[in-house]
Amino acid sequence: MNKVSVTDIEAAAFQRDGYLVKRGMASTADADALAAIAQRHLQERIAPVEYEVDVHYPGGPLEQDAPGSDTSRRLLQVYARDQAFRDWGTSAEIEQTLKHLFAGDETVMLSQCHHNCVMTKSPGYSSVTLWHQDNRYWSFDKENLISAWLALGDENKMNGCLRVIPGSHRVSLDRGLLDAALFLRPDIADNKALISQAKVVELAQGDVLFFHSKLFHAAGRNLTDRVKFSLVYTYHQASNKPIEGTRSARFPSIGLG
């Protein structure tokens, strides 16, 4: 991992926008090594794997016997898969960056319940991910978590990179602006105005996108002929506990440092 620090200006930008891109945080060699492990696990279908057919998102296969139903969406439980994944997710550089973004010095915890995966956006049958906040899935004392998205290869519009709505982590929305699955309803004027502010986040290999769990984000399909691999972990502060009896408390979090 390359030595990358967070400036006060960058930390302030994160608080304002809800996301921050750190360029070249991983070296080409490290990103290639992690991608090779992910590629092998994908080829060998090493469980647990989430498939596109499991989520029923637009553009993906909807039935188990449909074409493309064997298309992987995510390699799950990546922290337990290989030491190289663990080393990345618990590195001193990640820890110090997150402490700065959380604006506190308490222990940073890696959640094994959320993200903790390699996203495997495949050609042909990859789906569209609509506008959402990750907190719709998560149950913690506070909705204050940060995800670190490492590009293991270049990410752009053609292969389905993320889009974000800057500042949307600070927006309070009425429940009626969301559909039954808690995606933004694109047919509503207020949502159209919000979505019009979206920015495309293109990443080069080794770049890391840090984003707040309340930030609205979305992603398109992979229109290229190569799988896009992204290593994604989610973190919270030690005082921000997962709520007992929920999915967020299923596995223990890992303390950094």
N, C-alpha and C positions, 0 to 999 in steps of 0.2 A: 504494500500500500504506500502511495505517495504521501508525504507529509503536507497536510493541508490544514490551515487554521481558519477560523471564522472571525471576521472582523466585527466590530460593533455596528458598523453600517449594514453588514449583511444580516446580522441578528435582528436589527431594527426592520429591515426589509421583510424578513420572515414573519415578524409579528404583524406587519402591515398587510402583506400579501398572502400569507399562509403557506408559502412554499419558497424554497431556495435551491438553486442548482449549484453544486460544487463541481467544477470541471476537473477532469483528470485525477480524481481522488484515488482511483485504482490504476495501477500500471497496466500496460498492454499485456504483459506476461501474466499478471495475476488474473486479469479478466479472461484471458484465453484459457488459463488453467481451470477456472471455475466453470466456464462454458463447456469445456471438454468433459468435466464430470457430469454436468447436467445433460449433455448430449448422450452420454453412455447410459445414464439412468432412464432417459426417455426411450432410447432404443431398446433397452431391456425391460421396459415397463415395470420398473421397481416401485412397488407400492409404498405409501398411498399416492394415488394419482386422481386428480379431478379431471373429468372429461367435459368437453363442450356440451355434450348432450345432457349432462347433469344439471346445467344452469338454465337452459331454455332461453338464452339471450338471442336477440335478433341476429339473423344471419347464420347461426349455428344449427346443427341437426337437432330435430325435436323428438325423434323416436329412436329407440335402441337399435332398430334394424334399418335406419335411414343411412344413406351414403354419408360417410364422414363421422359416424357415431363413435369411432375409435380414436377421434382426434383429441389429444391431450390439451387441457387448458392450463393446469398447474401441477408441478411436482410438489406435493405437500410434505410437511414436517421436515423441511430441508435442514434445520439445525441438527437433527439426528442422523443425517445421511452421510456426512463426511466431515472430517476435521477441518478441511479448507473452508467449508461454509461456516463452521463455528468460529474459526479464527477471524474471518471477515466481520461477522456480526458482532463480535465482542472486542474488537480491536480498540486500542487506546485512542486512535484518531476518531473513530465513530463515537466513542464515549465522550470525548472532550467536545466534539461538535454538538452532540445532543445536549450536553449540559449547558452550553452557550445558548442553544435555541430554546431550551426549556427555561432559561433565565434562572437557574438555581444550581446549587452544588450537591443536591442530594443524589443518592444512588440511582442510576439509570437501569431499568429492567427491560430485558428482551422478552416479549410475549411469545410463548410457544403455541398460543391459541389462534392468533390472527396473522394473516399473511404467512410469515414463516415458510416461504415457498420460492420456487423458481417459476415465474410465469413463462409459459411455452406457447407463444402466439404463433400458430401454424398457418401456412398458406392454405387456401381452398375452403376450409371449413371453420376458420376462426370467426368468433362472433363480435358484435358491437356491444360495448359496455356503455350504457346510458348514464346520464348525469346523476351522480349520487354522492353522499357522504359516507365514509366508512363507519362512522359511529352508528349507523342504522343497524349494524350487525353486533355491536360490541356493548358490553355492560360493565362499566367501571364507575367508581365513585365520582369521577370527573371526566368530562368529554375532552380530555387534553392528552392526546397521544400523537406521536410523530412516526411516520413511516420513512424508511430509507430505501430508495429504489435504485439499485445499481444496474446500469446498462452493460450487459456482457458483450454486446455488439452495438453498432449504430442503431438509433431509433429515430424514425422520421414519419412523415405523413403516410408514406407508402406502406410501411410495415406496421402501422397501427400504434404510433406513439401516443402518450397521454396528452390530454388537453385539460387545462385547469381554468377556473374562474377566480382571478386574483381578488383577495379580500372576502370571498364568500364564506370563509370560516367565521366571520364576524356578523353574518347576516342571519336574522331570525325570520323563519318562514312559517306561515300558517300551514297546518296539516293538509288543507285542501289544495295546496300547490304541488303536492306529491301524489303519485299514484299508489296503488295497493302495495306495490313492492318498494315504495319509498324512493322511486326515481322522480326527478323533476318532470312535471307534465309540460311537454313542449307546446301545447296548444293554448296556453294561458299567456296573456300579454305581459304580465309581470315577469314570468319566467323567460319569455323571449328577450326581454330587455336585459335580464341577468346573463343569459347565454351569449348575447351579442358581445359581451365583454371578455369572452373566453380567449385564451392564448394557447397556441400549440407549443409543447415543450419537446423540442428535438434534442436528443442526447447523442454524444459521441461515445464510443466504447470507453468505459472507465469513469464516465460522469455519474454523479449521484444526485438524484432528486429527493430532497427532504420535503415532506408535505404534512400538514396538520390533518388530523382525523376528521375535522369538520369542513375541510376544503372540498367543494364540489369539483369532481373530476370525471372524465369520460375517456373512452378510447375507441378508435375505429378498427376495422378489419385489417388483416395482413394481406396486402395485394401483391406481395413479391413471391418468389419461389423458395424462400429460405425461412426457417423457423427463427423467431426473435426470442432471445432468452433474457430475462431480467430477474435478478435476485432481490427479493423484497422481505424486509423485516420490519416489525412494528415495535415501538418502545414506549414505556411509560415511566413516570417517576415512582420511587418506592412507596411514597405516601398515597399514591393513586391506586387503590386496591381493586382488583376484579371482584364483582359481586358474587358471593357464594351461591352455588346452585345454577349458575348460568354457564353458557358455552365459554365465556371469557375466563372462567376459573377451572376449566377442565384439566389443564396441564400447568405446572408451576412455571413462573417466569424465571429468567436467568439474570442474576445480577452482574453488571459490568464493573470491572475494576477490582 
